[in-house]
Amino acid sequence: MVLSNPFAKASAKKKKSSNDDVRDDSASDRSPSPPKRSPIKSARDTQSKQRPAPSGRVHSKASNPPRYDYDRNSHPLNLPPQELRRLSALSTLSDPQTLMDIDQEGLAPAPPSSPPPVAPGAFPTTNGTNGDGSPIPPPHRTPTSPSPQQQQQQQQQKPAQPTVDAEACKAAGNKFFKAKEYDKAIKEYTKAIDAEPQSSTYLSNRAAAFMSANKFPEALEDAKAADELEPNNPKILLRVARIYTSLGRPSEALDVYNQIQPSVTAKDKAPAVSMQQHIKRAEDTLRDGTAGSMALRALDEAERGLGYGVDRPRKWKLLRGESYLKMGNVNALGDAQNVAMSLLRSNNQDPEALVLRGRALYAQGDNDKAIQHFRQALSCDPDFKNAVKYLRMVQKLDRMKEEGNGHFKSGRYKQAVDVYGQALEVDPLNKGTNSKLYQNRAMASIKLKDYTSALSDCSRALELDPTYLKARKTKANARGQSGNWEEAVREYKNIAENNPSEPGIAKEVRNAELELKKSKRKDYYKILGVDKEAGDTEIKKAYRKLAIVHHPDKNPDNEEAADKFKEIGEAYETLSDSEKRTRYDSGEDLIDPSEMFSGGMGGFPGGMGGGGGGVRIDPEMLFNMMGGGGGGGFSFASGGGGAGGSPFGGGMGGGRGRGQQGFPGGFSF
């Protein structure tokens, strides 16, 4: 800042003498009455007056600049230059924000120096901080958010909201409640609660409205809050107990009922008591019995006490799934899977739901997927005992089943029967798996010619799974092998009628019919007292022994012995010849050509088969009768032959005494 030199006395005197408008000395001593100043300007002037004068300086009236007469109400541009500078300096000093608002970044700080000497009463010759006298640019001011005090003042200045009359809202809510407009009633009760949050009455009323609107979780929350505000209120506790019952929590409802004083009536407690009894009955049935339908009936009765729209509790769903597993039929197992999936949709890491689905898969025979679910349940809860139990059980059952199948395939039928029996003891309640084990053991028993045990196992398998067709066919086979081919044929035909698409059932029916015919002829094996798998040596030995016993020479005049001797010879003649024995075992000797061609080739619909009253011939049997189809034609054999011989030639032996009739040139199909 540049200041004028106060010590230029000569120039000042010259200036004073040359100025005609300046007043005289006496007049110069009198200063005009100062104008009214603002408190800020007065304070600034006072501070400037109290500043000590620089040492070595002499104050005199001659050093003061001359004063000009001017009208203080005139336009600022008409003021004298010194007055303009004085007002500008005062304006700068009166604004404390000026120096702080000026952005001085990037300016190098000037070295401190002593201010230039200023004469007493002198005014600065510059306007602002710039040395060239140019005006200061207006500072950039950033708008700021109001302070907390200013915000509070603004909020206090806002018009006050009208207060809510809680009792009026309650009355309006009661009116809507009686009109069964529960949503509107809830809104009015909510206004009352907002006005008086500590009122148990308003909370209890809203709980009642929630109950009527079938919003039981919200009702329970309000009722419990009301009970905290006003403990042991009978009306509130009664409402809490009823909500617990509607949510399917009868034990908690009864606990609340027992807290009410005076005690509630038996009628009030009846819904909760009945619900608890039905749930306990279902649990006892599943634990001690095997009838899943009884447990389902008990659960249905318990669910009648639930509030409208309330979902079954998770525990009840698990009991229902367990009941379906107890039933064990195809539809019930599907329902058990549906229950498990509904639980897993809510929580896919629910170990109990995973075990439930795994057990359903295990009952359906899908043991691999069942094991996956049991392992997943263990990953969710490593200490879950049911998952460990069923995982080990299924793995053990799989091992034993494979072991039994291995013995059966290797012809060790006795070992197979023993292993299947041990596997049946692993899980007596699994109907699907156990029915298969019974059927497998029955097949092994048939191989051991233990037809009684085979029939018993087939019956048990069908009791566990009435739709198990393989067990029905095994049972029919066991009946036939035991000698009752008539019953076997009826069983096979019944299966064919009810399940025409069953693979191979038509062939099994034909074989059973053939075996029935074979059972009605002479049983050469039985006559000789040997087994059907007996060898030539054993057959020859049996024949000699019986021939000695029944020889006519040893039994003269004994027609019965003579007939017996003839049967023994006939049996030996057939069984000692490998080709005759093959035809006898296959039943080819039972087919009469007249039956084959009866009805004008009607016995061969589609080229083969029976019809028109003839015997239906299996194509495979006919192929064997033709000598394997290798060369030659189809002709009647020559030679007399004995009883039981075949009427067909092709190198297969004698016929039935038809003579040497044949088809010239062969008869080929």
For each residue, the residues with C-beta under 8 A, 3 or more apart:
1: 116 124 126 129 131
2: 124 125 126 131
3: 116 117 118 119 122 124 125
4: 8 119 122 123 125
5: 8 119
6: 63 117 118 119 120 122
7: 63 119
8: 4 5 11 12
9: 12 13 62 63
10: 13 14
11: 8 14 15
12: 8 9 15 16 62 63 65
13: 9 10 16 17 62
14: 10 11 17 18
15: 11 12 18 19 66
16: 12 13 19 22 66
17: 13 14
18: 14 15
19: 15 16 22 66
20:
21: 68 69
22: 16 19 28 66
23: 27 28 67 69
24: 27 28
25: 28 29
26: 29 30
27: 23 24 30
28: 22 23 24 25 61 66 67
29: 25 26 61
30: 26 27
31: 34 67
32: 67 69
33:
34: 31 37
35: 72
36:
37: 34 41 42 45
38: 41 42 94
39: 42 43
40: 43 44 94
41: 37 38 44 45 90 94
42: 37 38 39 45 46
43: 39 40 46 47
44: 40 41 47 48 90 93 94
45: 37 41 42 48 49
46: 42 43 49 50
47: 43 44 50 51
48: 44 45 51
49: 45 46
50: 46 47
51: 47 48
52:
53: 57 59 120
54: 57 117 118
55:
56:
57: 53 54 117 119 120
58:
59: 53 63 120 121
60: 63
61: 28 29 64
62: 9 12 13
63: 6 7 9 12 59 60 119 120 121
64: 61 67 121
65: 12 82 121 122 123
66: 15 16 19 22 28
67: 23 28 31 32 64
68: 21 80 82 83
69: 21 23 32
70: 74 78 79 80 83
71: 74 78
72: 35
73:
74: 70 71 78 79
75: 78 79
76: 79 84 87
77:
78: 70 71 74 75
79: 70 74 75 76 83 84 87
80: 68 70 83 84
81: 84 85
82: 65 68 85 86 123
83: 68 70 79 80 86 87
84: 76 79 80 81 87 88
85: 81 82 88 89 123 124 125 126 127
86: 82 83 89 90 123
87: 76 79 83 84 90 91
88: 84 85 91 92 127 128
89: 85 86 92 93 123 124 127
90: 41 44 86 87 93 94
91: 87 88 94 95
92: 88 89 95 98 128 136
93: 44 89 90
94: 38 40 41 44 90 91
95: 91 92 98
96: 99 100
97: 100 101 139
98: 92 95 101 102 136 139
99: 96 102
100: 96 97
101: 97 98 139 140 141
102: 98 99 129 136 139
103: 139 140
104: 107
105:
106:
107: 104
108:
109:
110: 113
111:
112:
113: 110
114:
115: 118
116: 1 3
117: 3 6 54 57
118: 3 6 54 115 122
119: 3 4 5 6 7 57 63 122
120: 6 53 57 59 63
121: 59 63 64 65
122: 3 4 6 65 118 119
123: 4 65 82 85 86 89
124: 1 2 3 85 89
125: 2 3 4 85 133
126: 1 2 85 130 131 132 133
127: 85 88 89 133 134 135
128: 88 92 133 134 135 136
129: 1 102 136
130: 126 133 134 136
131: 1 2 126
132: 126
133: 125 126 127 128 130
134: 127 128 130
135: 127 128
136: 92 98 102 128 129 130
137:
138:
139: 97 98 101 102 103
140: 101 103
141: 101
142:
143:
144:
145:
146: 150 151 154
147: 150 151
148: 151 152
149: 152 153
150: 146 147 153 154
151: 146 147 148 154 155
152: 148 149 155 156
153: 149 150 156 157
154: 146 150 151 157 158
155: 151 152 158
156: 152 153
157: 153 154
158: 154 155
159:
160:
161:
162:
163: 195
164: 169 191 192 194 195
165: 168 169 195
166: 169 170 191 192 195 196 199 202
167: 170 171 192
168: 165 171 172
169: 164 165 166 172 173 188 189 191 192 195
170: 166 167 173 174 188 189 192 201 202 205
171: 167 168 174 175
172: 168 169 175 176 188
173: 169 170 176 177 184 185 186 187 188 189 192 205 206 209
174: 170 171 177 178 185 205
175: 171 172 178 179
176: 172 173 179 181 182 184 185 188
177: 173 174 180 181 182 185 205 208 209 212
178: 174 175
179: 175 176
180: 177 212
181: 176 177 184 185
182: 176 177 185 186 209 210 212 213
183: 186 187 213
184: 173 176 181 187 188
185: 173 174 176 177 181 182 188 189 209
186: 173 182 183 189 190 206 209 210 213
187: 173 183 184 190 191
188: 169 170 172 173 176 184 185 191 192
189: 169 170 173 185 186 192 193 202 205 206 209
190: 186 187 193 194 206
191: 164 166 169 187 188 194 195
192: 164 166 167 169 170 173 188 189 195 196 199 202
193: 189 190 196 197 199 202 203 206
194: 164 190 191 197
195: 163 164 165 166 169 191 192
196: 166 192 193 199 202
197: 193 194
198: 229
199: 166 192 193 196 202 203 229
200: 203 204 226 227 229 230 233 236
201: 170 204 205 226
202: 166 170 189 192 193 196 199 205 206
203: 193 199 200 206 207 222 223 225 226 229
204: 200 201 207 208 222 223 226 233 235 236 239
205: 170 173 174 177 189 201 202 208 209
206: 173 186 189 190 193 202 203 209 210 222
207: 203 204 210 211 219 220 222 223 226 239 243
208: 177 204 205 211 212 219 239
209: 173 177 182 185 186 189 205 206 212 213
210: 182 186 206 207 213 215 216 218 219 222
211: 207 208 214 215 216 219 239 242 243 246 307
212: 177 180 182 208 209
213: 182 183 186 209 210
214: 211 307 308 309 310
215: 210 211 218 219
216: 210 211 219 220 243 246 247 307 310
217: 220 221 247
218: 210 215 221 222
219: 207 208 210 211 215 216 222 223 239 243
220: 207 216 217 223 224 240 243 244 247
221: 217 218 224 225
222: 203 204 206 207 210 218 219 225 226
223: 203 204 207 219 220 226 227 236 239 240 243
224: 220 221 227 228 240
225: 203 221 222 228 229
226: 200 201 203 204 207 222 223 229 230 233 236
227: 200 223 224 230 231 233 236 237 240
228: 224 225 231
229: 198 199 200 203 225 226
230: 200 226 227 233 236
231: 227 228
232: 237 259 261
233: 200 204 226 227 230 236 237
234: 237 238 260 261 262
235: 204 238 239
236: 200 204 223 226 227 230 233 239 240
237: 227 232 233 234 240 241 256 257 259 260
238: 234 235 241 242 257 260 264 268
239: 204 207 208 211 219 223 235 236 242 243
240: 220 223 224 227 236 237 243 244 256
241: 237 238 244 245 253 254 256 257 260 268 272
242: 211 238 239 245 246 253
243: 207 211 216 219 220 223 239 240 246 247
244: 220 240 241 247 249 250 252 253 256 272
245: 241 242 248 249 250 253 271 272 275 305
246: 211 216 242 243 305 306 307 310
247: 216 217 220 243 244 306 307 310 313
248: 245 275 302 303 305 306 310 312 313 316
249: 244 245 252 253 313
250: 244 245 253 254 272 273 275 276 279 305
251: 254 255 276
252: 244 249 255 256
253: 241 242 244 245 249 250 256 257 272
254: 241 250 251 257 258 269 272 273 276
255: 251 252 258 259
256: 237 240 241 244 252 253 259 260
257: 237 238 241 253 254 260 264 268 269 272
258: 254 255
259: 232 237 255 256
260: 234 237 238 241 256 257 263 264
261: 232 234
262: 234
263: 260
264: 238 257 260 268 269
265: 268 269
266: 269 270
267: 270
268: 238 241 257 264 265
269: 254 257 264 265 266 272 273
270: 266 267 273 274
271: 245 274 275 305
272: 241 244 245 250 253 254 257 269 275 276 305
273: 250 254 269 270 276 277
274: 270 271 277 278 301 305
275: 245 248 250 271 272 278 279 302 305
276: 250 251 254 272 273 279 280
277: 273 274 280 281
278: 274 275 281 282 298 299 301 302
279: 250 275 276 282 283 298 299 302 316 319
280: 276 277 283 284
281: 277 278 284 285 295 298
282: 278 279 285 286 295 296 298 299 302 319 323
283: 279 280 286 287 319
284: 280 281 287 288 289
285: 281 282 288 289 291 294 295 298
286: 282 283 289 292 295 319 322 323 326
287: 283 284
288: 284 285
289: 284 285 286 294 295
290: 326 429
291: 285 294 295 326
292: 286 295 296 322 323 324 325 326 327 328 332
293: 296 297 323 327
294: 285 289 291 297 298
295: 281 282 285 286 289 291 292 298 299 319 322 323 326
296: 282 292 293 299 300 320 323 324 327
297: 293 294 300 301
298: 278 279 281 282 285 294 295 301 302
299: 278 279 282 295 296 302 303 316 319 320 323
300: 296 297 303 304
301: 274 278 297 298 304
302: 248 275 278 279 282 298 299 305 316
303: 248 299 300 306 312 316
304: 300 301
305: 245 246 248 250 271 272 274 275 302
306: 246 247 248 303 310 312
307: 211 214 216 246 247 310
308: 214
309: 214
310: 214 216 246 247 248 306 307
311:
312: 248 303 306 316 317 320
313: 247 248 249 316 317
314: 317 318 343
315: 318 319
316: 248 279 299 302 303 312 313 319 320
317: 312 313 314 320 321 339 342 343
318: 314 315 321 322 339 343 352 353 356
319: 279 282 283 286 295 299 315 316 322 323
320: 296 299 312 316 317 323 324 339
321: 317 318 324 325 335 336 339 340 356 360
322: 286 292 295 318 319 325 326 356
323: 282 286 292 293 295 296 299 319 320 326 327
324: 292 296 320 321 327 332 333 335 336 339 360
325: 292 321 322 328 332 333 336 356 359 360 363
326: 286 290 291 292 295 322 323 429
327: 292 293 296 323 324 332
328: 292 325 332 333 363 431 432 464
329: 332 333
330: 333 334 467
331: 334 335
332: 292 324 325 327 328 329 335 336
333: 324 325 328 329 330 336 337 360 363 364 432
334: 330 331 337 338
335: 321 324 331 332 338 339
336: 321 324 325 332 333 339 340 356 357 359 360 363
337: 333 334 340 341 357 360 361
338: 334 335 341 342
339: 317 318 320 321 324 335 336 342 343 356
340: 321 336 337 343 344 353 354 356 357 360
341: 337 338 344 345 357
342: 317 338 339 345 346
343: 314 317 318 339 340 346 347 350 352 353 356
344: 340 341 347 348 350 353 354 357
345: 341 342 348
346: 342 343 350
347: 343 344 350 353
348: 344 345
349: 380
350: 343 344 346 347 353 354 380
351: 354 355 377 378 380 381 384 387
352: 318 343 355 356 377 384 386
353: 318 340 343 344 347 350 356 357
354: 340 344 350 351 357 358 373 374 376 377 380 387
355: 351 352 358 359 373 374 377 384 386 387 390
356: 318 321 322 325 336 339 340 343 352 353 359 360
357: 336 337 340 341 344 353 354 360 361 373
358: 354 355 361 362 369 370 371 372 373 374 377 387 390
359: 325 336 355 356 362 363 370 390
360: 321 324 325 333 336 337 340 356 357 363 364
361: 337 357 358 364 366 367 369 370 373
362: 358 359 365 366 367 370 390 394 430 433
363: 325 328 333 336 359 360 430 431 432 433
364: 333 360 361 432
365: 362 432 433 436
366: 361 362 369 370
367: 361 362 370 371 394 397 398
368: 371 372
369: 358 361 366 372 373
370: 358 359 361 362 366 367 373 374 390 394
371: 358 367 368 374 375 391 394 395
372: 358 368 369 375 376
373: 354 355 357 358 361 369 370 376 377
374: 354 355 358 370 371 377 378 387 390 391 394
375: 371 372 378 379 387 391
376: 354 372 373 379 380
377: 351 352 354 355 358 373 374 380 381 384 386 387
378: 351 374 375 381 382 384 387 388 391
379: 375 376 382
380: 349 350 351 354 376 377 384
381: 351 377 378 384 387
382: 378 379
383:
384: 351 352 355 377 378 380 381 387 388
385: 388 389
386: 352 355 377 389 390
387: 351 354 355 358 374 375 377 378 381 384 390 391
388: 378 384 385 391 392
389: 385 386 392 393
390: 355 358 359 362 370 374 386 387 393 394
391: 371 374 375 378 387 388 394 395
392: 388 389 395 396
393: 389 390 396 397 426 427
394: 362 367 370 371 374 390 391 397 398
395: 371 391 392 398 399
396: 392 393 399 400 426
397: 367 393 394 400 401 423 426 427 430 433
398: 367 394 395 401 402
399: 395 396 402 403
400: 396 397 403 404 419 422 423 426
401: 397 398 404 405 420 423 433 436 437 440
402: 398 399 405 406
403: 399 400 406 407 419
404: 400 401 407 408 416 419 420 423 437 440 441 444
405: 401 402 408 409 416 440
406: 402 403 409 410
407: 403 404 410 412 413 415 416 419
408: 404 405 411 412 413 416 440 443 444 447
409: 405 406
410: 406 407
411: 408
412: 407 408 415 416
413: 407 408 416 417 444 445 447 448
414: 417 418 444 448
415: 407 412 418 419
416: 404 405 407 408 412 413 419 420 440 441 444
417: 413 414 420 421 441 444 445 448
418: 414 415 421 422
419: 400 403 404 407 415 416 422 423
420: 401 404 416 417 423 424 437 438 440 441 444
421: 417 418 424 425 441
422: 400 418 419 425 426
423: 397 400 401 404 419 420 426 437
424: 420 421 428 434 437 438 441
425: 421 422 428
426: 393 396 397 400 422 423
427: 393 397 430 433 434
428: 424 425 434
429: 290 326
430: 362 363 397 427 433 434
431: 328 363 434 435 464 465
432: 328 333 363 364 365 435 436 464 465
433: 362 363 365 397 401 427 430 436 437
434: 424 427 428 430 431 437 438 461 464
435: 431 432 438 439 460 461 462 464 465 468 471
436: 365 401 432 433 439 440 461 468
437: 401 404 420 423 424 433 434 440 441
438: 420 424 434 435 441 442 457 458 460 461 464 471
439: 435 436 442 443 457 458 461 468 470 471 474
440: 401 404 405 408 416 420 436 437 443 444
441: 404 416 417 420 421 424 437 438 444 445 453 457
442: 438 439 445 446 453 454 455 457 458 461 471 474 475 478
443: 408 439 440 446 447 454 474
444: 404 408 413 414 416 417 420 440 441 447 448
445: 413 417 441 442 448 450 451 453 454 457 478
446: 442 443 449 450 451 454 474 477 478 481
447: 408 413 443 444
448: 413 414 417 444 445
449: 446 481
450: 445 446 453 454
451: 445 446 454 455 478 479 481 482
452: 455 456 482
453: 441 442 445 450 456 457
454: 442 443 445 446 450 451 457 458 474 475 478
455: 442 451 452 458 459 475 478 479 482
456: 452 453 459 460
457: 438 439 441 442 445 453 454 460 461
458: 438 439 442 454 455 461 462 471 472 474 475 478
459: 455 456 462 463 475
460: 435 438 456 457 463 464
461: 434 435 436 438 439 442 457 458 464 465 468 471
462: 435 458 459 465 466 468 471 472 475
463: 459 460 466
464: 328 431 432 434 435 438 460 461 468
465: 431 432 435 461 462 468 471
466: 462 463
467: 330
468: 435 436 439 461 462 464 465 471 472
469: 472 473 495 499 502
470: 439 473 474
471: 435 438 439 442 458 461 462 465 468 474 475
472: 458 462 468 469 475 476 491 495
473: 469 470 476 477 492 495 505 508
474: 439 442 443 446 454 458 470 471 477 478
475: 442 454 455 458 459 462 471 472 478 479 491
476: 472 473 479 480 487 488 491 492 495 512
477: 446 473 474 480 481 488
478: 442 445 446 451 454 455 458 474 475 481 482
479: 451 455 475 476 482 484 485 487 488 491
480: 476 477 483 484 485 487 488 489 512 515
481: 446 449 451 477 478
482: 451 452 455 478 479
483: 480 519
484: 479 480 487 488
485: 479 480 488 489 512 515 516 519
486: 489 490 516
487: 476 479 480 484 490 491
488: 476 477 479 480 484 485 491 492 512 515 516
489: 480 485 486 492 493 509 512 513 516
490: 486 487 493 494
491: 472 475 476 479 487 488 494 495
492: 473 476 488 489 495 496 505 508 509 512
493: 489 490 496 497 509
494: 490 491 497 498
495: 469 472 473 476 491 492 498 499 502 505
496: 492 493 499 500 502 505 506 509
497: 493 494 500
498: 494 495
499: 469 495 496 502 505
500: 496 497 505
501:
502: 469 495 496 499 505
503:
504: 507 508
505: 473 492 495 496 499 500 502 508 509
506: 496 509 510
507: 504 510 511 618
508: 473 492 504 505 511 512
509: 489 492 493 496 505 506 512 513
510: 506 507 513 514 616 618
511: 507 508 514 515 618
512: 476 480 485 488 489 492 508 509 515 516
513: 489 509 510 516 517 616
514: 510 511 517 518 587 590 618 621
515: 480 485 488 511 512 518 519 587
516: 485 486 488 489 512 513 519 520
517: 513 514 520 521 587 590
518: 514 515 521 587 590
519: 483 485 515 516 523
520: 516 517
521: 517 518 590
522: 527 567 570 571
523: 519 526 527
524: 527 528 570 571 574 575 584
525: 528 530 531 532 534 571 575
526: 523 529
527: 522 523 524 567 568 571
528: 524 525 539 542 543 546 568 571 572 575
529: 526 542 546
530: 525 534 538 539 542
531: 525 534
532: 525 585
533:
534: 525 530 531 538 539 542
535: 538 539
536: 539 540 576
537: 540 541
538: 530 534 535 541 542
539: 528 530 534 535 536 542 543 572 575 576
540: 536 537 543 544 572 576
541: 537 538 544 545
542: 528 529 530 534 538 539 545 546
543: 528 539 540 546 547 568 571 572 576
544: 540 541 547 548
545: 541 542 548 549
546: 528 529 542 543 549 550 564 568
547: 543 544 550 551 565 568 569
548: 544 545 551 554
549: 545 546 554
550: 546 547 554 555 561 562 564 565 568
551: 547 548 554 555 565
552: 555 556 558 561 562 565
553: 556
554: 548 549 550 551 561
555: 550 551 552 558 561 562 565
556: 552 553
557:
558: 552 555 561 562
559: 562 563
560: 563 564
561: 550 552 554 555 558 564 565
562: 550 552 555 558 559 565 566
563: 559 560 566 567
564: 546 550 560 561 567 568
565: 547 550 551 552 555 561 562 568 569
566: 562 563 569 570
567: 522 527 563 564 570 571
568: 527 528 543 546 547 550 564 565 571 572
569: 547 565 566 572 573
570: 522 524 566 567 573 574 642 643 644
571: 522 524 525 527 528 543 567 568 574 575
572: 528 539 540 543 568 569 575 576
573: 569 570 576 577 580 642 644
574: 524 570 571 577 580 581 584 644
575: 524 525 528 539 571 572 580 581 584
576: 536 539 540 543 572 573 581
577: 573 574 580 581 653
578: 581 582
579: 582 583 652 653
580: 573 574 575 577 583 584 589 644 645 646 653
581: 574 575 576 577 578 584 585
582: 578 579 585 586 624
583: 579 580 586 588 589 625 646 652 653
584: 524 574 575 580 581 587 588 589 644
585: 532 581 582
586: 582 583 621 624
587: 514 515 517 518 584 590 591 621
588: 583 584 591 621 624 625 646 648
589: 580 583 584 644 645 646
590: 514 517 518 521 587 615
591: 587 588 595 596 615 617 625
592: 595 596 615 647
593: 596 597 636 647
594: 597 598
595: 591 592 598 603 614 615
596: 591 592 593 603 604 614 615 617
597: 593 594 600 601 603 614
598: 594 595 602 603 612 613 614
599: 602 603 611 612 613 614
600: 597 612
601: 597 604
602: 598 599 605 611 612 613 614
603: 595 596 597 598 599 609 610 611 612 614 615 616 617
604: 596 601 607 608 609 611 617
605: 602 608 609 610 611
606: 609
607: 604 669
608: 604 605 617 618 619 622
609: 603 604 605 606 616 617
610: 603 605 614 615 616 617
611: 599 602 603 604 605 614 616
612: 598 599 600 602 603
613: 598 599 602
614: 595 596 597 598 599 602 603 610 611
615: 590 591 592 595 596 603 610
616: 510 513 603 609 610 611
617: 591 596 603 604 608 609 610 621 622
618: 507 510 511 514 608 621 622
619: 608 622 623
620: 623 624
621: 514 586 587 588 617 618 624 625
622: 608 617 618 619 625 626
623: 619 620 626 628 629
624: 582 586 588 620 621 627 628
625: 583 588 591 621 622 646 648 650 652
626: 622 623 629 634 648 650
627: 624 630 632 650 651 652
628: 623 624
629: 623 626
630: 627
631:
632: 627 635 649 650 651 666
633: 663 665 666 667 668
634: 626 648 649 650 663 666 667 668 669
635: 632 648 649 650 662 663 666 667
636: 593 647 648 649 655 658 659 660 661 662 663
637: 641 646 647 648 649 650 652 653 654 655
638: 649 654 655 659 660 662
639: 654 655 660
640: 654 657
641: 637 645 653 654 655 656 657
642: 570 573 645 654
643: 570
644: 570 573 574 580 584 589
645: 580 589 641 642 653 654 655 656
646: 580 583 588 589 625 637 652 653 654 655 656
647: 592 593 636 637 655 656 658
648: 588 625 626 634 635 636 637 652 655
649: 632 634 635 636 637 638 652 655 662
650: 625 626 627 632 634 635 637
651: 627 632
652: 579 583 625 627 637 646 648 649
653: 577 579 580 583 637 641 645 646
654: 637 638 639 640 641 642 645 646
655: 636 637 638 639 641 645 646 647 648 649 658
656: 641 645 646 647
657: 640 641
658: 636 647 655 661
659: 636 638
660: 636 638 639
661: 636 658
662: 635 636 638 649
663: 633 634 635 636 666 667
664:
665: 633
666: 632 633 634 635 663
667: 633 634 635 663
668: 633 634
669: 607 634
